[in-house]
Every structure is written in C-alpha cells, then in structure tokens.
Amino acid sequence: MAEIRQNIATKEWVIISTERARRPQEFVRLERTPTADRPERSVFCPFCPGNEEQPPAEQMRIPAEGPWDVRVVLNKYPALHLGDGGYERHFDGVYRWLPGIGRHEVIVESRQHNTCLGLVSPAEAARVIAVLQARAIEFARIPYVEHVICFENHGPQAGTSLDHPHAQIVGMPVVPHQIRVRMEEARRYFDDTGRCVFCQMWRDEVAAGERLITENEYFVAIIPYAAFSPFHTWIIPRRHGSDFLKATPDEVNALGAILRDVLGRLYVGLRDPDYNYMIRSAPLHDPGLDYLHWYVTIVPQVTRTAGFEMGSGMFINTALPEESAAFLRGVEPF
Amino acid sequence: MAEIRQNIATKEWVIISTERARRPQEFVRLERTPTADRPERSVFCPFCPGNEEQPPAEQMRIPAEGPWDVRVVLNKYPALHLGDGGYERHFDGVYRWLPGIGRHEVIVESRQHNTCLGLVSPAEAARVIAVLQARAIEFARIPYVEHVICFENHGPQAGTSLDHPHAQIVGMPVVPHQIRVRMEEARRYFDDTGRCVFCQMWRDEVAAGERLITENEYFVAIIPYAAFSPFHTWIIPRRHGSDFLKATPDEVNALGAILRDVLGRLYVGLRDPDYNYMIRSAPLHDPGLDYLHWYVTIVPQVTRTAGFEMGSGMFINTALPEESAAFLRGVEPF
C-alpha cells in the first residue's frame, strides 16, 4: 500500500508509491555522455574562453584581472529587462499586468566546458555561491526588484540547451504567488508552535537519521519526508535566517562544500543525471522573518510529471525517500 | 519588452515573453508520426479489442452487451488502492501521513488504437466525458474519497507510455493543497466583488474576443489572458456551478463537442501535439459553492519548464495568448 505524506512546511501532499516504486539503481542514466567525458573546450560554446565576445555584456568577472575563473554576463534572451526607472501596475477588470522589468544574468561557473558543480573543488563551488550572493545583493538595490531567484539547469531534461556549466539569477518586480502561499503556511506553523518549521524539520531529520544524506558544521542535506520526486533534496542552513543574502562567508563556503558533495554523489550514483537546483529565499522587502528559513532544493530530472500532477498540484514519487537517502549516503563523491 | 500578467482567478503571475516569443507555426510538431497515421490495431496493446484479458478487472463497459465502445478498467499500477473501510491520519511531530487509499481507473476511449479525442465525432467525445462523470459519481460514494481528478495524458511528452487513447480518474482521500489555495483566492474575489471570478472571466473574454478560440451554447474556450504556456486553454461552462458531477446531460454533450473541437484544432494546427487535459472541480464535500466554478484545462506539451519555474512557481510563456487564439480560430478541425 502506498503512503500519502504531507510536507509540514509547504502543506503539500505527495503519494509515495510502492506499487510503482523503483530501486535507486533504476534511476541511473545510461543514454548520455557524462559531463566529464565531453571535450574540455568547444569552439561553438559562447561561454568557453576565447569566445568572450559572443555573449552579451559582461557584468562581473573573478578575478578582476588576468584569466577569469567565473564570469557574469547578461542573459542573451532575458526573461525580464532592466527598466528605466519606475513602473506601474495596470488593473483593468479581470486583466492585470505590468511591464516585464527586472534583471536576468548568467553565471559562467568555470573556464572548463566539461565540468559541473559535482566535479569541481569545494572552493570552486563556494565561489559560484559567493558570486550568486553578490549578484543577488546587487539586484536588491534595484528599487522595483521584489524577489530574486538563483537557480541552475543542468542537462536537457532540466531545460538547458547549453552544456557549459552556468547558473542563472532573475530579479523580478513581483513576489510570486507560490512564495506568498508558502510564507503563509510557515507563518501559521510559527503562530501555532512558536517555532520555525524548517528549524524543527532539520533538527528532527538529524535525530531520525534515515533521510539524512550528509551534513557539515553549517548545513544539513536531507531527502524530505514528503519528497515530491526521486532524490529531491533540501539543503537547510542550521542557523535560522530567512535571507540567503545575509548568509555569512563561512556559510557560503560551507554551502559550496555540501552542494558539491550532494551533486557529486548524484553524479557518481546516478551517472550524471540532469538536475535543477534553486535557492529559496524570502522576498527582498521581507527581511529577518522569524518564521521563514532560506534553503536550497535540488531536483534531479529522472521522472516526468503528467496530468495528475498538473490537475491536483500533488506529486507521485516512485522512490522511497529513506531508500534514496541511504543510497546517496553510500556513494563516494569525487 | 515582456509583460508580466496575473491570472485573476489563481493569482499566479506569468511572464509573457516577447524576446523569446515564437510564432504559432513554430510549435508545430514534426518529429513524430501523428496518431491517425499509426496502425488501427496493435497486438501488443493491452487496450485493443482482443486483448481484454490483459488489463486488470473491468469496471464498466458501454454498451453493456455486444462489442464495447468504451471500457473502464482498474489501473494496472494504481497510484492509490481501494481501502477496506476506514483509515487514520498519523501525526508524529513533523511527519504526517495516511495510507495510500483511493481509487484509480483507466477509461479506454475507443476500440480504435490510432485515434484521439480530436479525431472522433462529437458524440464519441461526449461519451467519454459522460463515462468520466459516471465514474466520478461512483467514486464520490466511497466515504473517504475527498477529491476526484479526471485527466488525460496524450503522447510521451505528456507522460504516457501507451498510445491507445485513454483517460484516467483518481479519487483521493485528501484535498490537494493547491486546490485549497485556489478556493481561497476565488473566495476572496467573491467576498470582494459578490461575483464568481470565473463567470466574470468568461463573460469578459467573450466580449473582448481576442483570446476566444470557439464557443457553443454551454461552453466558452479561451486562451487565458495569463496563460502559463503556449496554447494553454480553459474551457469554462457558461452556467455557474462548482461541481463537474452536477453537469447536465446537455452540458456533457456540449463539453464533448467543444473539447473535440479544440483538440481537433490543436491536432490540425500543431500536427498532433502531446497534451494533458484536466477537469478541475470542487472537492466532493464542498458542493454548490458560489465562488468556485468547474472547468477544463488543456496544456499542450510544446515547451519545457526548468529551475526558474520550479523555484518561483512563475512560468515564462513564449507565445502571446492573443496570437495563439487567433491561430486556433483560423484552423479547421477534422
């Protein structure tokens, strides 16, 4: 018999399927050349060294002088454009809109074409996180940017067409409805119990142990009890805070290390699966919330959703969170 | 410059991208054999006539005697299983769960292997809707079923591995969180304005005309103003009602006709795209709501979502709703 589990933070129900359940090994990707086996350079890649004139204007490079290690460029096809000052929201009956202003940048993570965060050193991974944080802080200075989302799409199933390792950051002039809904649920938990639901969750998961993947001084990586898809992972900071922009340098370094550790285990264990990771942080103008907690989600793209998920918002997970976590605990990352 | 639009019913924001925008013709599917060009029978298909012993127990057939036109069978790999009476929800700290009880059936829509709702007659499409409604009414008699979702996955991008046309119905013992969130937004609109937001929406869209695909005496088919993906369609009943189970026989017939009309236009215009459709209806134990309105959503699977959508709940639509609707208005369905 399957189990229906609820994520106590988001209040979302998930069907943990036993009938359709697959063993962790069954999610291993076989049909594609793993990242490390691709060429180290590509003449066609707009992000490879030597092709720096191809992509749009550079916004930042590290180090500032000499050959770069990390570059930030404007997205060539940005979802949102920098506006020229203010903007107005338009309300006309059932139609509501505002101009698509905001900012959308790409972080080229490495000079190397054939790598990814699971293969680099902890320090290199931390550098990417530090750049994301620096850009988010910069985005927060734009008066109309209400919310920032940092994410990476790795591989075609995760929605990218470019192989070269790159993250993205979008600053948007609205707070997404889903973010507000999640804030509301977290606030209710806080008002009921006097506690942050995420603080409670990581503590209980460390005590339980069975869904823990790995941990360090500053972070805990778990497969959530109600993970919505196979190997869906949360990396939660131990210190309470709602705002990724306020993570300390030590936390940024530790996040780089644990993110690289988990992505390295996925790379080795599932043979370079496509994945998305997202940094979930509070809206920019809601700082220091007692009830909200920033964290990182990793979603390996190893299954597909369909009409059931779209029509209900509920997911069917064909892997047992406990089994997925045990599998990843047993994998040695690079 | 892109536009950020809000769906006034769901309160979800969507980026309508102009930078990345593609013309309707660019979404035409070319790489796959269209449904009608496949063989009429397959010896390997568990849903084809002659293979009736392959799938699990038959639940219903139409007509009851002689060769069947529509069959209902249990899903071979059900998401949820029929329980044996009651059940309990378990609350243990941050862990909340209940057994995976419910019901999951498959509606084999036709004897013919190489057809789909966009190719059949209006009467045949209506028969499928009538069977879905009959099964939903049956599911509603199960004491612990709180919510029913009817949907179809057409094609591999839409999440099905079986070609033979089939819909599905799932009865579940919880009300999905997303449904509750949408109810709450619709209730707020009603409390503010004294009107059902869906009634307001279809009336305004008929008056505006530019996002209208087609209409009949009982239904209106539109591309929503804040459609979240290319050719995302809503089919809204003109008569207010929150419950698909209470649609009249005339409405069921008219829904069959308009669904077949829209899916036929998609078939011809985009060359048999993969799609999901879902019937969105109120929770079973919330009948006759003033503020909620049942409807059908169609989502052609012509693009892919990625980290941005997952991390924000916001979508980027690379097609202009007005242009998509104009394109479909100009297509002659079979």
Interface residues (C-beta under 8 A of the other chain):
Chain A: M1 A2 E3 I4 R5 Q6 I8 T10 K11 E12 W13 I15 I16 S17 T18 E19 R20 Y77 P78 A79 L80 H81 G93 V94 Y95 R96 W97 L98 P99 G100 I101 H147 I149 C150 F151 E152 N153 A158 G159 T160 Q168 V170 M172 P173 V174 P176 H177 Q178 I179 V181 V197 Q200 M201 D204 Y225 N276 Y277 M278 I279 R280 T297 V299 R304 T305 A306 G307 F308 M310 G311 S312 G313 M314 I316
Chain B: M1 A2 E3 I4 R5 Q6 I8 T10 K11 E12 W13 I15 I16 S17 T18 E19 R20 Y77 P78 A79 L80 H81 G93 V94 Y95 R96 W97 L98 P99 G100 I101 H147 I149 C150 F151 E152 N153 A158 G159 T160 Q168 V170 M172 P173 V174 P176 H177 Q178 I179 V181 V197 Q200 M201 D204 Y225 N276 Y277 M278 I279 R280 T297 V299 R304 T305 A306 G307 F308 M310 G311 S312 G313 M314 I316
